[in-house]
């Protein structure tokens, strides 16, 4: 799963496709996929707060 997260960090366009349900992660459950996507949302919130 770490490799999957690293891939998504390097390819943010795939994260967008996942959020739009235009792509899926093979071998990852729906719950795991939701957790991964939620973590990307949380990272963006933290980054934005640091810059404000």
Secondary structure, DSSP 8 states (H G I E B T S, - for coil): -HHHHHHHHH-HHHHHHHHTTS---TT--HHHHHHHHHHHHHHHHHHHHHH-
